[in-house]
Amino acid sequence: MIQVKADHARVRKSNKDLHVAGSSGDNPPVGEYARVKTEAQLLAQKVKDAERKLELARAKCAKRTGTGSARVARGGDGYVKGTVRQTGRV
């Protein structure tokens, strides 16, 4: 009976040590890690989306102001004899 109580005490101490080691600040809990990782991926996707929108807006602005290469190739004033379609071709 004394041996059984000693074994129980040893296992209880071992479990306590493992619990303390697992809850130390060195390693964050798995749920917290997964949440932060997902949030980082979502933010990275938002950055990519914003960069794409900015690129499209710049292209649209360049098309409107005539700083694109098509306007320069037509002579700079945007007028071409004949019918000018939305693409800028005759």
C-alpha positions in Angstrom: 0.0 0.0 0.0 2.9 2.4 0.7 4.3 1.6 -2.7 1.0 2.5 -4.4 0.8 5.8 -2.5 4.4 6.6 -3.5 3.6 5.8 -7.2 0.5 8.0 -7.1 2.4 10.9 -5.6 5.2 10.5 -8.2 2.6 10.4 -11.1 0.7 13.4 -9.6 4.0 15.4 -9.4 4.8 14.4 -13.0 1.4 15.5 -14.3 1.7 18.8 -12.4 5.1 19.4 -14.0 3.8 18.6 -17.4 0.8 20.9 -16.9 3.0 23.8 -15.8 5.4 23.2 -18.7 2.5 23.1 -21.1 0.9 26.3 -19.8 4.1 28.3 -19.8 4.4 31.4 -22.0 7.0 29.8 -24.3 4.4 28.2 -26.6 1.0 29.8 -27.2 -2.1 27.6 -27.2 -2.9 25.9 -30.5 -6.3 27.7 -30.8 -4.6 31.1 -30.4 -1.9 30.2 -32.9 -4.5 29.1 -35.5 -6.6 32.3 -35.0 -3.6 34.5 -35.5 -2.4 32.6 -38.5 -5.8 32.8 -40.1 -6.0 36.5 -39.4 -2.6 37.1 -40.9 -3.6 35.2 -44.1 -6.8 37.3 -44.4 -4.8 40.5 -44.0 -2.4 39.4 -46.7 -5.3 38.7 -49.0 -6.7 42.1 -48.3 -3.4 43.7 -49.2 -3.3 41.8 -52.5 -6.9 42.9 -53.3 -6.1 46.5 -52.5 -3.0 46.4 -54.7 -5.1 45.0 -57.6 -7.7 47.7 -57.2 -5.1 50.4 -57.1 -3.5 49.0 -60.3 -6.9 49.0 -62.1 -7.7 52.5 -60.9 -4.3 53.8 -62.1 -4.9 52.2 -65.5 -8.3 53.7 -65.7 -7.0 57.1 -64.8 -4.2 56.8 -67.4 -6.8 55.9 -70.0 -8.9 58.9 -69.1 -6.1 61.4 -69.0 -4.5 60.1 -72.1 -1.1 59.3 -70.6 -1.4 55.8 -72.0 0.6 54.7 -75.1 -2.4 54.5 -77.4 -3.1 58.2 -77.2 0.6 59.1 -77.9 0.5 56.7 -80.9 -2.5 58.5 -82.4 -0.8 61.9 -82.3 -1.5 63.0 -78.8 -4.8 64.8 -79.3 -7.1 61.7 -79.3 -8.7 62.6 -82.7 -8.5 60.1 -85.5 -10.2 60.6 -88.8 -13.2 58.3 -89.0 -15.1 56.6 -86.2 -13.3 56.2 -83.0 -14.6 53.3 -80.9 -14.2 52.9 -77.2 -11.0 50.9 -77.8 -9.4 53.8 -79.7 -9.2 51.9 -83.0 -10.7 53.1 -86.2 
